[in-house]
Amino acid sequence: MLKKLLLLLLIIPLRLLAQDKHTVDSLTQLINKAKDDTTKVWLLNTLSKEYVDIDNKKVSALAKQILALSDQLNFDDGRANAYNLMGIVADIDSDFPKAIEYYDRAAKLVASTNDNKLKASLENNMGLIYWKAGDFHQALTRYFKGLAMADKYNLKRMQGNILSNIGLVYYDLQQFKKSEEYQAKALNIRRQMTNKFSLATTLSNMAMVKSMLGQSDSALYYDRRAVAIEKELKDDYSLAISYVNMGGNFEDTKQYDSCFYYLNNAVKLNTKIGSKLGLIHCYTELSHIADMQKKYDQSLSYAQLALKLAKEIKSDERIAKASEFVAVAYANKGDYKTAYQHMREYATFRGKIFDLEKAKKANELEVKYQVEKKDLLLKKNEADLQNEKLKVNQRNLGIVILLILLFTISSIYYLLNNRYKLKQAAQLQAEIIHQQDLATKGIIEAEERERKRIAADLHDGVGQLFSTVRLNLGSLLERVAITKPEDAALAEKTVAMVDESCKEVRSIAHQMMPNILLKTGLASAVKDFISKIDAEKLKVTLETSGLNERLSNNIEIVLYRVIQECVNNVIKHAQANRLDIQLDRNETEISVTVEDNGKGFDTSDREKFEGIGLKNILTRLAYLKGSADFSSSPGRGTLVAIYVPLTSAI
């Protein structure tokens, strides 16, 4: 079975999703007013970044202008940035040899400067080009060189980029545990930063690796987290990557309609953004799925599209993969001669990009990087030791020792006193929070007890009375002869109203405290609740994973009430005709997403956003140390994302 391949990672740190017109206008004014040519070079370089992935012709023109000015000034930093921009444009146009040429020129120029960030970025960019071309050994050589620079100068964002890229190379080398290790390192860095684009990319990468390791639930979890961020940021590029991954996940469970749905959406997005590499992966995956369904003509058509694009970008790895699919399609159609020709093409290109010797060299590169890193740390420790010895010698001076001693005593007293005050304040704050938690817990538990009491009273009291009334009324009608048709109709209508009242009382009692929640758990209770909604007015879909075992009673009750409140809000206010609910549980948390296609609302409107219903949701989740994010705007529906840590169970 074909497993998923990630399209691209963070191709270039400069990639933007939308041009900021205000910034462009401001930079243009500054460039026109600049009296110093060196300043003008830097302003032009900054302006060019606003057009990357939006207007590559504009980027190319600005790069040439920067290069011409830098040549006049004999300014190597300016030349290096110009060639870097030219490399970016060539990369986006899939002209990999030209991109490498420009990046090499930039690297030679920047070697004698102090622009360490650009040095590391160039190594990362060149590694990415070699990876696209299928030269994994060269890709790792560049990546580990760039990573050493990023480590040395503490370039956190660049560390995250390169670690994730290294994970992709190991993925293509089929060393999936090592790929998982590097994606985990990148994810750890990106969770500490505010860049959601980078975080979503690494979540998508991790989903891909988890799938190859056979961890389907984890893969789906990471994919959905990535998709939620990408939709929020309107990041079509990364969303296309996640759709390919999700298509592969549904392939594992043979849900082919879902596979085609996500992969065709990925094709539309990659066509929109002009990603040939992305389209190659979409078409190879579509070819494989069509083959599994014995749709051999369709499989061949997709495989030929992939091969044509792979040859356009001159990527040995992608040509090999596409050739294999074309060969399989021809063989299935009985054309073994043509199948053999393409299989020879597959063998030729596959031999170029993957053998045991290259895999061994890849591991040697990692070992070399780790050794250099340890040597650098050892040198740093030696320098620190020398500095410490110098400080000790200075402290031997008598008067300095006396002053330090007096200062130390005063400082210790101050610190101890301050620490005691801080400790008391912390204890007080902790007690306040504890009391607030107890109060919240008491309120919620009292509310649930009252719901149970009212439900019991309705069922055992009012419900029983209605049942008795129905029995007596039926008995009475059997004894009394009714001659007039209008009287008979009235009697029949009265009996129907009593029956309807009995059903209504039972329904209210059940909603206030559903027995199915207590007996079979959260998933069954939610499914039972939504089954009572009129599907013609609101079609509701429910997906659950990881809920085979029961949760604690408190978590199930609170989450049921929160979901119930969210659904009621959709019914009352959203004017939607579709509602999707997802419940996922893993080792550390439970996540719930409720998404409708209704009219949405402005989250900046505090009057609507602070309604009683939403306050109830936040209050209940706070009881479980959970959180809820609301993403909505007028005319675009509403997405509610809920997270509850399992360690918060009370």
C-alpha positions as CSV (number, residue, x, y, z in Angstrom):
1,M,0.0,0.0,0.0
2,L,1.3,3.5,-0.9
3,K,2.0,5.6,2.2
4,K,1.7,9.4,2.2
5,L,4.5,11.8,1.3
6,L,4.6,15.3,2.6
7,L,4.6,18.0,-0.1
8,L,6.9,20.7,1.2
9,L,8.0,22.2,4.4
10,L,8.5,25.9,5.2
11,I,10.1,26.3,1.9
12,I,11.7,29.6,2.6
13,P,11.6,31.7,5.8
14,L,10.4,34.7,3.7
15,R,7.1,33.0,2.5
16,L,4.1,35.3,3.0
17,L,0.4,34.6,2.5
18,A,-0.7,38.1,1.7
19,Q,0.9,41.3,0.8
20,D,0.5,44.2,3.3
21,K,-0.3,47.2,1.1
22,H,0.3,49.7,3.9
23,T,3.9,48.2,4.5
24,V,4.6,48.3,0.7
25,D,3.5,52.0,0.5
26,S,5.6,53.0,3.5
27,L,8.7,51.2,2.2
28,T,8.2,52.7,-1.3
29,Q,8.1,56.2,0.3
30,L,11.3,55.5,2.3
31,I,13.1,54.3,-0.7
32,N,12.2,57.4,-2.7
33,K,13.4,59.6,0.1
34,A,16.6,57.6,0.9
35,K,19.8,59.7,0.4
36,D,22.2,56.9,1.2
37,D,22.5,54.1,-1.4
38,T,23.4,51.5,1.3
39,T,20.2,52.3,3.1
40,K,18.3,52.1,-0.2
41,V,19.7,48.5,-0.7
42,W,18.4,47.3,2.6
43,L,15.0,49.0,2.0
44,L,14.7,47.4,-1.4
45,N,15.6,44.0,0.1
46,T,12.9,44.4,2.8
47,L,10.4,45.5,0.1
48,S,11.2,42.4,-2.1
49,K,10.1,40.1,0.8
50,E,6.6,41.5,0.6
51,Y,6.2,40.1,-2.9
52,V,7.6,36.6,-2.4
53,D,5.1,34.0,-3.5
54,I,2.8,36.8,-4.7
55,D,4.6,38.5,-7.6
56,N,7.8,36.6,-8.4
57,K,8.5,38.9,-11.4
58,K,8.5,41.8,-9.1
59,V,10.9,40.0,-6.7
60,S,13.2,39.3,-9.7
61,A,13.2,42.9,-10.8
62,L,13.9,44.2,-7.3
63,A,16.8,41.7,-6.9
64,K,18.4,42.9,-10.1
65,Q,18.1,46.5,-8.8
66,I,19.7,45.5,-5.5
67,L,22.5,43.8,-7.3
68,A,23.2,46.8,-9.6
69,L,23.3,49.2,-6.6
70,S,25.5,46.8,-4.6
71,D,28.0,46.5,-7.5
72,Q,28.3,50.3,-7.6
73,L,29.0,50.3,-3.9
74,N,31.1,47.2,-3.9
75,F,28.8,46.0,-1.1
76,D,29.0,42.2,-0.5
77,D,26.1,42.0,1.9
78,G,23.8,43.6,-0.7
79,R,25.0,41.3,-3.4
80,A,24.5,38.2,-1.2
81,N,20.9,39.2,-0.4
82,A,20.3,39.9,-4.1
83,Y,21.5,36.4,-5.1
84,N,19.5,34.8,-2.3
85,L,16.3,36.5,-3.7
86,M,17.2,35.2,-7.2
87,G,17.6,31.7,-5.7
88,I,14.2,31.9,-4.1
89,V,12.5,32.9,-7.4
90,A,14.3,30.1,-9.2
91,D,13.2,27.6,-6.5
92,I,9.6,28.7,-6.8
93,D,9.8,28.3,-10.6
94,S,11.3,24.7,-10.0
95,D,14.5,25.7,-11.8
96,F,16.7,23.8,-9.3
97,P,20.1,24.1,-11.0
98,K,19.7,27.9,-11.4
99,A,18.6,28.1,-7.7
100,I,21.8,26.3,-6.5
101,E,23.9,28.5,-8.7
102,Y,22.5,31.7,-7.1
103,Y,22.6,30.3,-3.5
104,D,26.3,29.3,-4.0
105,R,27.1,32.8,-5.2
106,A,25.4,34.3,-2.1
107,A,27.2,31.9,0.2
108,K,30.6,32.8,-1.1
109,L,29.8,36.5,-0.7
110,V,28.4,36.2,2.8
111,A,31.2,34.0,4.1
112,S,33.4,37.0,5.0
113,T,30.5,38.9,6.7
114,N,28.8,38.7,10.1
115,D,25.4,37.9,8.7
116,N,25.1,34.6,10.5
117,K,21.3,34.4,10.0
118,L,21.7,34.6,6.2
119,K,24.5,32.0,6.3
120,A,22.3,29.5,8.1
121,S,19.3,30.4,5.9
122,L,21.3,29.8,2.7
123,E,22.4,26.3,3.9
124,N,18.8,25.5,4.7
125,N,17.6,26.7,1.3
126,M,20.3,24.7,-0.6
127,G,19.4,21.6,1.4
128,L,15.8,22.1,0.4
129,I,16.8,22.2,-3.3
130,Y,18.9,19.1,-3.1
131,W,16.0,17.3,-1.2
132,K,13.5,18.3,-4.0
133,A,16.0,17.0,-6.6
134,G,16.3,13.7,-4.7
135,D,20.0,14.1,-3.7
136,F,19.5,13.2,0.0
137,H,23.2,13.0,0.9
138,Q,23.8,16.6,-0.3
139,A,20.6,17.7,1.4
140,L,21.7,16.4,4.8
141,T,25.2,17.8,4.3
142,R,23.7,21.3,3.9
143,Y,21.1,20.9,6.6
144,F,23.6,19.8,9.3
145,K,26.0,22.6,8.3
146,G,23.1,25.1,8.7
147,L,21.9,23.5,12.0
148,A,25.4,23.9,13.5
149,M,25.3,27.6,12.7
150,A,21.8,27.9,14.1
151,D,22.9,26.2,17.3
152,K,26.0,28.3,17.6
153,Y,24.2,31.6,17.3
154,N,20.9,30.5,19.0
155,L,18.7,31.1,16.0
156,K,15.6,29.4,17.3
157,R,13.4,29.8,14.3
158,M,16.1,28.5,11.9
159,Q,16.7,25.5,14.3
160,G,13.0,24.6,14.0
161,N,13.1,24.9,10.2
162,I,16.2,22.8,9.7
163,L,15.3,20.1,12.3
164,S,11.9,19.6,10.5
165,N,13.6,19.5,7.1
166,I,16.1,16.8,8.3
167,G,13.1,14.8,9.5
168,L,11.7,14.9,6.0
169,V,15.0,13.6,4.5
170,Y,15.0,10.7,6.9
171,Y,11.4,10.0,6.0
172,D,12.4,9.7,2.3
173,L,15.3,7.4,3.4
174,Q,12.6,5.3,5.2
175,Q,14.2,5.8,8.6
176,F,10.9,6.6,10.2
177,K,11.9,6.5,13.9
178,K,14.7,8.9,13.2
179,S,12.3,11.1,11.2
180,E,10.0,11.1,14.2
181,E,12.9,12.1,16.5
182,Y,13.7,15.2,14.5
183,Q,10.1,16.3,14.0
184,A,9.6,16.0,17.8
185,K,12.6,18.3,18.3
186,A,11.2,20.8,15.8
187,L,7.8,20.6,17.4
188,N,9.3,21.3,20.8
189,I,10.9,24.5,19.5
190,R,7.9,25.7,17.6
191,R,5.5,25.3,20.5
192,Q,7.6,27.9,22.4
193,M,7.3,30.4,19.5
194,T,4.3,32.5,18.3
195,N,4.6,31.5,14.6
196,K,1.5,29.4,13.9
197,F,2.5,28.8,10.3
198,S,5.6,26.9,11.4
199,L,3.7,25.0,14.1
200,A,1.0,23.8,11.7
201,T,3.7,22.6,9.2
202,T,5.5,20.5,11.8
203,L,2.2,19.1,13.1
204,S,1.4,18.0,9.6
205,N,4.9,16.5,9.2
206,M,4.5,14.6,12.5
207,A,1.1,13.2,11.3
208,M,2.8,11.9,8.2
209,V,5.5,10.1,10.2
210,K,3.0,8.7,12.8
211,S,1.0,7.2,9.9
212,M,4.1,5.4,8.5
213,L,4.7,4.0,12.0
214,G,1.2,2.6,12.0
215,Q,-0.1,5.0,14.7
216,S,-3.3,6.0,12.8
217,D,-5.1,7.7,15.7
218,S,-2.0,9.9,16.5
219,A,-1.7,10.7,12.8
220,L,-5.3,11.9,12.6
221,Y,-4.9,13.9,15.8
222,Y,-1.9,15.8,14.5
223,D,-3.6,16.3,11.1
224,R,-6.7,17.8,12.6
225,R,-4.6,20.2,14.9
226,A,-2.7,21.3,11.8
227,V,-5.9,21.8,9.7
228,A,-7.5,23.9,12.4
229,I,-4.6,26.3,12.4
230,E,-4.3,26.4,8.6
231,K,-8.0,27.2,8.2
232,E,-7.7,30.0,10.8
233,L,-4.6,31.5,9.0
234,K,-6.1,30.8,5.5
235,D,-2.9,29.1,4.6
236,D,-3.8,27.3,1.3
237,Y,-0.2,26.0,0.9
238,S,0.0,24.1,4.2
239,L,-3.7,23.1,4.0
240,A,-3.0,21.3,0.8
241,I,-0.3,19.3,2.6
242,S,-2.6,18.3,5.4
243,Y,-5.4,17.3,2.9
244,V,-2.9,14.9,1.3
245,N,-2.0,13.4,4.7
246,M,-5.7,13.0,5.6
247,G,-6.4,11.4,2.3
248,G,-3.8,8.8,3.1
249,N,-5.3,8.2,6.5
250,F,-8.6,7.4,5.0
251,E,-6.9,5.1,2.5
252,D,-5.6,3.0,5.5
253,T,-9.3,2.3,6.4
254,K,-10.4,1.9,2.8
255,Q,-12.7,4.9,2.9
256,Y,-12.0,5.7,-0.7
257,D,-14.7,8.4,-1.1
258,S,-13.1,10.4,1.7
259,C,-9.7,9.8,0.1
260,F,-10.8,11.3,-3.2
261,Y,-12.6,14.2,-1.4
262,Y,-9.4,15.3,0.4
263,L,-7.0,14.6,-2.4
264,N,-9.1,16.5,-5.0
265,N,-9.3,19.4,-2.6
266,A,-5.5,19.2,-2.4
267,V,-5.3,19.3,-6.2
268,K,-7.4,22.4,-6.3
269,L,-5.3,24.2,-3.7
270,N,-1.9,23.1,-5.4
271,T,-3.2,24.3,-8.7
272,K,-4.2,27.6,-7.2
273,I,-0.8,28.2,-5.6
274,G,1.1,26.7,-8.6
275,S,2.9,23.9,-6.7
276,K,4.1,21.3,-9.2
277,L,5.6,19.2,-6.5
278,G,2.4,19.2,-4.6
279,L,0.4,18.1,-7.6
280,I,2.9,15.3,-8.3
281,H,2.1,13.8,-4.8
282,C,-1.6,14.3,-5.3
283,Y,-1.6,12.5,-8.7
284,T,0.5,9.6,-7.5
285,E,-1.7,9.0,-4.5
286,L,-4.9,9.3,-6.7
287,S,-3.3,6.8,-9.1
288,H,-2.7,4.4,-6.3
289,I,-6.3,4.6,-5.0
290,A,-7.8,4.2,-8.5
291,D,-5.6,1.2,-8.9
292,M,-6.9,-0.3,-5.6
293,Q,-10.4,0.1,-7.0
294,K,-9.4,-1.6,-10.3
295,K,-10.1,1.7,-12.2
296,Y,-7.0,1.1,-14.4
297,D,-7.6,3.8,-17.0
298,Q,-8.1,6.4,-14.3
299,S,-5.0,5.1,-12.5
300,L,-2.9,5.5,-15.7
301,S,-4.2,9.0,-16.4
302,Y,-3.2,10.2,-12.9
303,A,0.2,8.5,-13.0
304,Q,1.0,10.1,-16.4
305,L,0.2,13.5,-15.1
306,A,2.5,12.9,-12.2
307,L,5.4,11.7,-14.5
308,K,5.0,14.7,-16.8
309,L,5.3,17.2,-13.9
310,A,8.2,15.3,-12.3
311,K,10.2,15.6,-15.5
312,E,9.4,19.3,-15.7
313,I,11.0,19.9,-12.3
314,K,13.8,17.4,-13.0
315,S,13.5,15.5,-9.7
316,D,15.0,12.0,-9.9
317,E,13.1,10.8,-6.8
318,R,9.7,12.0,-8.2
319,I,10.4,10.6,-11.7
320,A,11.2,7.2,-10.2
321,K,8.0,7.2,-8.1
322,A,5.8,8.3,-11.0
323,S,7.5,5.8,-13.4
324,E,6.7,3.0,-11.0
325,F,3.0,4.0,-11.0
326,V,2.8,4.3,-14.8
327,A,4.4,0.8,-15.1
328,V,1.9,-0.7,-12.7
329,A,-1.0,0.9,-14.5
330,Y,0.1,-0.5,-17.9
331,A,0.7,-3.9,-16.4
332,N,-2.9,-4.0,-15.0
333,K,-4.2,-3.1,-18.4
334,G,-2.2,-6.0,-20.0
335,D,0.3,-3.8,-21.9
336,Y,3.4,-5.5,-20.4
337,K,5.9,-4.2,-23.0
338,T,5.2,-0.5,-22.1
339,A,5.1,-1.5,-18.4
340,Y,8.5,-3.0,-18.7
341,Q,9.9,0.2,-20.4
342,H,8.6,2.4,-17.5
343,M,9.9,-0.1,-14.9
344,R,13.4,0.2,-16.4
345,E,13.0,4.0,-16.1
346,Y,12.0,3.5,-12.5
347,A,15.0,1.3,-11.7
348,T,17.4,3.8,-13.4
349,F,16.2,6.8,-11.4
350,R,15.7,5.0,-8.1
351,G,19.3,3.7,-8.3
352,K,20.5,7.3,-8.5
353,I,18.8,8.5,-5.3
354,F,18.7,5.6,-2.9
355,D,21.2,2.9,-2.0
356,L,22.7,1.5,1.2
357,E,25.9,3.6,0.8
358,K,23.9,6.9,0.8
359,A,22.0,5.8,3.8
360,K,25.2,5.0,5.6
361,K,26.6,8.5,4.6
362,A,23.5,10.1,6.0
363,N,24.1,8.5,9.4
364,E,27.8,9.5,9.2
365,L,26.7,13.2,8.7
366,E,24.6,13.1,11.8
367,V,27.4,11.6,13.9
368,K,29.8,14.3,12.6
369,Y,27.3,17.0,13.6
370,Q,26.8,15.5,17.1
371,V,30.6,15.3,17.6
372,E,31.1,18.9,16.5
373,K,28.3,20.0,18.8
374,K,30.0,18.3,21.7
375,D,33.4,19.8,20.9
376,L,31.8,23.3,20.8
377,L,30.2,22.7,24.2
378,L,33.5,21.4,25.6
379,K,35.3,24.6,24.4
380,K,32.6,26.7,25.9
381,N,32.9,24.9,29.3
382,E,36.7,25.4,29.2
383,A,36.2,29.1,28.6
384,D,33.8,29.3,31.4
385,L,36.2,27.5,33.7
386,Q,39.0,30.0,32.9
387,N,36.7,32.9,33.6
388,E,35.7,31.3,36.9
389,K,39.4,31.0,37.9
390,L,39.9,34.7,37.1
391,K,37.0,35.6,39.4
392,V,38.4,33.4,42.2
393,N,41.8,35.2,42.0
394,Q,40.1,38.6,42.1
395,R,38.1,37.6,45.2
396,N,41.4,36.9,47.0
397,L,42.0,40.6,47.5
398,G,41.3,41.4,51.1
399,I,39.2,44.6,50.7
400,V,37.2,43.0,47.9
401,I,36.5,40.0,50.1
402,L,35.3,42.2,52.9
403,L,33.0,44.3,50.7
404,I,31.6,41.1,49.0
405,L,31.0,39.6,52.4
406,L,29.1,42.6,53.6
407,F,27.2,42.8,50.4
408,T,26.5,39.0,50.5
409,I,25.1,39.1,54.0
410,S,22.8,42.0,53.2
411,S,21.7,40.4,50.0
412,I,21.0,37.1,51.7
413,Y,18.9,38.8,54.3
414,Y,17.0,40.7,51.7
415,L,16.5,37.6,49.5
416,L,15.4,35.5,52.4
417,N,13.0,38.1,53.6
418,N,11.7,38.7,50.1
419,R,11.4,35.0,49.5
420,Y,9.4,34.6,52.7
421,K,7.0,37.3,51.6
422,L,6.7,35.8,48.1
423,K,6.1,32.4,49.6
424,Q,3.3,33.8,51.8
425,A,1.8,35.6,48.9
426,A,2.0,32.5,46.7
427,Q,0.3,30.4,49.5
428,L,-2.4,33.0,49.8
429,Q,-3.0,33.1,46.0
430,A,-3.0,29.2,45.9
431,E,-5.6,29.1,48.7
432,I,-7.8,31.7,46.9
433,I,-7.6,29.6,43.7
434,H,-8.4,26.4,45.7
435,Q,-11.4,28.0,47.3
436,Q,-12.6,29.3,43.9
437,D,-12.2,25.8,42.5
438,L,-14.2,24.3,45.4
439,A,-16.9,27.0,44.9
440,T,-17.1,26.2,41.2
441,K,-17.2,22.5,41.9
442,G,-19.9,23.0,44.4
443,I,-22.0,25.0,42.1
444,I,-21.7,22.5,39.2
445,E,-22.4,19.5,41.5
446,A,-25.4,21.3,43.0
447,E,-26.7,22.1,39.5
448,E,-26.3,18.4,38.5
449,R,-28.0,17.2,41.7
450,E,-30.9,19.6,41.0
451,R,-31.1,18.4,37.4
452,K,-31.3,14.8,38.7
453,R,-34.0,15.7,41.3
454,I,-36.1,17.6,38.7
455,A,-35.7,14.8,36.2
456,A,-36.8,12.3,38.8
457,D,-39.8,14.4,39.9
458,L,-40.8,14.8,36.3
459,H,-40.5,11.1,35.5
460,D,-41.8,9.6,38.8
461,G,-44.3,12.4,39.7
462,V,-45.7,14.3,36.7
463,G,-45.0,11.4,34.4
464,Q,-46.9,9.0,36.6
465,L,-49.8,11.4,37.0
466,F,-50.0,11.7,33.2
467,S,-49.9,8.0,32.8
468,T,-52.8,7.6,35.3
469,V,-54.8,10.3,33.6
470,R,-54.3,8.5,30.3
471,L,-55.4,5.2,31.8
472,N,-58.5,6.7,33.5
473,L,-59.4,8.7,30.4
474,G,-59.2,5.6,28.2
475,S,-61.3,3.6,30.7
476,L,-63.9,6.4,30.8
477,L,-64.2,6.6,27.0
478,E,-64.8,2.9,26.9
479,R,-67.7,3.1,29.4
480,V,-69.4,6.2,27.9
481,A,-71.1,6.0,24.6
482,I,-70.3,9.0,22.4
483,T,-72.9,9.6,19.7
484,K,-71.9,12.9,18.2
485,P,-69.0,13.0,15.7
486,E,-67.7,16.2,17.1
487,D,-67.6,14.8,20.6
488,A,-65.7,11.7,19.4
489,A,-63.2,14.0,17.6
490,L,-62.7,16.0,20.7
491,A,-62.2,12.9,22.8
492,E,-59.7,11.5,20.3
493,K,-57.8,14.9,20.3
494,T,-57.7,15.0,24.1
495,V,-56.3,11.5,24.3
496,A,-53.6,12.5,21.7
497,M,-52.7,15.6,23.7
498,V,-52.3,13.5,26.9
499,D,-50.1,11.0,25.0
500,E,-48.0,13.9,23.6
501,S,-47.7,15.4,27.1
502,C,-46.4,12.1,28.4
503,K,-43.7,12.0,25.7
504,E,-42.7,15.6,26.3
505,V,-42.3,15.0,30.1
506,R,-40.1,11.9,29.4
507,S,-38.1,13.9,26.8
508,I,-37.4,16.8,29.2
509,A,-36.5,14.4,32.0
510,H,-34.1,12.5,29.7
511,Q,-32.4,15.7,28.4
512,M,-31.9,16.9,32.0
513,M,-30.2,13.7,33.0
514,P,-29.9,11.1,30.2
515,N,-29.6,7.5,31.5
516,I,-27.5,6.6,28.4
517,L,-24.8,9.0,29.6
518,L,-24.6,7.2,33.0
519,K,-24.8,3.7,31.5
520,T,-22.7,3.8,28.3
521,G,-20.7,6.9,28.3
522,L,-20.1,10.3,26.5
523,A,-20.0,9.1,22.9
524,S,-23.2,7.2,23.1
525,A,-25.0,10.0,24.9
526,V,-24.0,12.6,22.3
527,K,-25.0,10.3,19.5
528,D,-28.4,9.7,21.1
529,F,-28.8,13.5,21.7
530,I,-28.1,14.5,18.1
531,S,-30.3,11.6,16.7
532,K,-33.3,13.5,18.0
533,I,-32.5,16.6,15.8
534,D,-34.5,16.9,12.6
535,A,-32.0,16.0,9.9
536,E,-34.0,17.9,7.2
537,K,-33.4,21.2,9.0
538,L,-29.9,20.5,10.5
539,K,-27.7,17.6,9.3
540,V,-25.3,16.6,12.1
541,T,-22.3,14.3,11.7
542,L,-20.4,12.9,14.6
543,E,-16.8,11.4,14.6
544,T,-15.2,9.9,17.7
545,S,-11.8,8.3,18.3
546,G,-10.1,7.0,21.4
547,L,-13.3,6.8,23.5
548,N,-13.5,3.0,23.9
549,E,-12.9,3.3,27.7
550,R,-15.1,5.4,30.0
551,L,-14.0,8.8,31.3
552,S,-14.5,10.0,34.8
553,N,-18.1,10.9,35.7
554,N,-17.3,14.6,36.1
555,I,-15.6,14.9,32.7
556,E,-18.4,13.1,30.9
557,I,-21.1,15.2,32.4
558,V,-19.3,18.5,31.9
559,L,-18.4,17.7,28.2
560,Y,-21.9,16.5,27.5
561,R,-23.4,19.8,28.9
562,V,-20.9,21.8,26.9
563,I,-21.6,20.0,23.6
564,Q,-25.3,20.3,24.4
565,E,-25.0,24.0,24.9
566,C,-22.9,24.4,21.6
567,V,-25.6,22.5,19.6
568,N,-28.4,24.5,21.1
569,N,-26.6,27.7,20.2
570,V,-26.3,26.5,16.6
571,I,-30.0,25.6,16.5
572,K,-31.1,28.9,18.1
573,H,-28.8,31.4,16.4
574,A,-26.6,30.0,13.6
575,Q,-29.3,29.4,10.8
576,A,-27.1,26.5,9.7
577,N,-28.0,23.4,7.8
578,R,-24.9,21.4,8.6
579,L,-23.0,20.7,11.9
580,D,-19.9,18.6,12.3
581,I,-18.8,17.3,15.7
582,Q,-15.5,15.5,16.5
583,L,-14.4,13.9,19.8
584,D,-10.8,12.8,20.1
585,R,-9.0,11.3,23.1
586,N,-5.3,10.6,23.4
587,E,-3.0,9.9,26.3
588,T,-3.0,13.4,27.6
589,E,-6.1,15.3,26.6
590,I,-9.6,15.2,25.1
591,S,-10.3,17.5,22.2
592,V,-13.8,18.5,20.8
593,T,-14.5,20.5,17.7
594,V,-18.0,21.8,16.8
595,E,-18.2,23.4,13.4
596,D,-21.3,24.8,11.6
597,N,-21.8,26.5,8.2
598,G,-24.2,29.1,9.7
599,K,-24.2,32.9,9.6
600,G,-21.4,33.2,12.2
601,F,-20.8,36.2,14.4
602,D,-18.2,38.9,15.1
603,T,-16.1,37.7,18.0
604,S,-15.0,41.3,18.7
605,D,-18.6,42.2,19.6
606,R,-18.4,41.7,23.3
607,E,-22.2,41.8,23.8
608,K,-22.6,38.7,21.7
609,F,-19.4,37.0,22.7
610,E,-20.2,37.3,26.4
611,G,-23.7,35.8,26.3
612,I,-24.9,33.5,29.1
613,G,-24.5,30.4,26.9
614,L,-20.8,31.0,26.1
615,K,-20.1,32.0,29.7
616,N,-21.6,28.7,30.8
617,I,-19.3,26.8,28.4
618,L,-16.2,28.6,29.7
619,T,-17.2,28.2,33.4
620,R,-17.7,24.5,33.0
621,L,-14.4,24.0,31.1
622,A,-12.6,26.0,33.7
623,Y,-13.8,23.5,36.3
624,L,-11.8,20.8,34.3
625,K,-8.8,23.1,33.7
626,G,-9.8,23.1,30.1
627,S,-10.1,25.8,27.4
628,A,-12.3,26.8,24.4
629,D,-11.3,28.7,21.3
630,F,-14.1,30.4,19.2
631,S,-13.2,31.1,15.6
632,S,-16.0,32.9,13.6
633,S,-16.8,35.9,11.4
634,P,-20.1,37.0,9.8
635,G,-21.1,34.8,6.9
636,R,-18.3,32.2,7.5
637,G,-19.8,29.8,10.1
638,T,-18.4,29.1,13.6
639,L,-15.7,26.7,14.8
640,V,-15.5,25.9,18.6
641,A,-12.3,24.0,19.6
642,I,-12.3,22.6,23.1
643,Y,-9.4,21.0,25.0
644,V,-9.5,19.3,28.3
645,P,-6.3,17.7,29.9
646,L,-7.0,14.3,31.3
647,T,-4.7,15.1,34.3
648,S,-7.4,17.7,35.4
649,A,-10.0,15.0,36.2
650,I,-11.6,15.9,39.6
